Amino acid sequence: MILVLDLEITPDYRYLGPEIARLLPAETEYRVFVDDPALPDLDAYDGIVLSGSTATVFDDEYAAWVEPAERLVRRCRDRSVPLLGICFGHQLAHQALGGTVETDRRRATFVEMTADESDEVLAGVEPIVPVLHADLVVEPADELVTTARTDYNDHFCSRHDDAPLWTVQFHPEFTERVEDRPSDWDRGGRTFAESTATRVLENFAARCDERRS
C-alpha cells in the first residue's frame, strides 16, 4: 500500500493528488494532509508520496501542516520508508533536511532536463517533462544528491545519499487527461507524446515493492 498525501491548499486544484494515486501501479490510499496533518503509521505503508501544492514551503502561514510534513520526511529517512516528493514535495523534502527554497517565477509548460543515470526513479524518463511551479530549490540539502538539472535550476531532481528518498520538481502525473484543469498550462510547442514522465510513478512503485518483498 502506498499512501498519497495531498498538500494542495486550494480545493479546485486538488486534482493532481488523485491522479498520482490513479497512475501508481499499486494499491493506494489518498489523504488530504493539509486538512488532517496527523503523521501516518509508517508500518502500514510500503511508501509515501508527497504531492505538489500552490502553497509556499517557507511561508509561516502554512506552518501548521508544513512542519508535520517535514517531520514525516525525516521519519521516512530514518526508517528507510520509500518516499517520493513531487514539485512542492520536492521543495519540502529539501527544506526538511536543511536546504533552501526561494520564489522564482511561474512556469506551467514543458521543460527539458538533463538527468544523471544514477537515479533509478528517473529510469526511462525522457528529457521533456511537464512543470507547474514558481518556487525553486536554490541550496540543496546536504543529504540529497542532485540527479537532474534544467537551464534555470541546478537542483531539479534528487535522491538521498543513503535512504530510499527521491524528489522531482516536475509533475509526472500531469497528462493530457488533466491539462484543461486550472493551471495556466501552455504546451509551449511540445506534446505529451514527447514525455514519459509517468514512468517516475512506475519506478517508485517498483522500489516500494522491493521493500515489501
Salt bridges, closest charged atoms under 4 A:
GLU19 OE1 - ARG22 NH2 3.09
GLU19 OE2 - ARG177 NE 2.87
ASP35 OD2 - ARG14 NH1 3.47
ASP43 OD1 - ARG79 NH2 2.35
ASP46 OD2 - ARG212 NH1 2.87
ASP78 OD1 - ARG77 NE 2.81
ASP104 OD2 - ARG107 NH1 2.55
GLU112 OE1 - ARG190 NH2 3.68
ASP116 OD1 - ARG149 NH1 3.31
GLU120 OE1 - ARG207 NE 3.67
GLU143 OE2 - ARG77 NH1 3.00
GLU143 OE1 - HIS160 NE2 2.75
ASP161 OD1 - HIS160 ND1 3.15
GLU173 OE2 - HIS171 ND1 2.75
GLU176 OE2 - ARG187 NH2 3.33
GLU179 OE2 - ARG187 NH2 2.60
GLU194 OE1 - ARG190 NH1 3.01
GLU202 OE1 - ARG199 NE 3.56
ASP209 OD1 - ARG212 NH2 2.64
GLU210 OE2 - ARG207 NH2 2.73
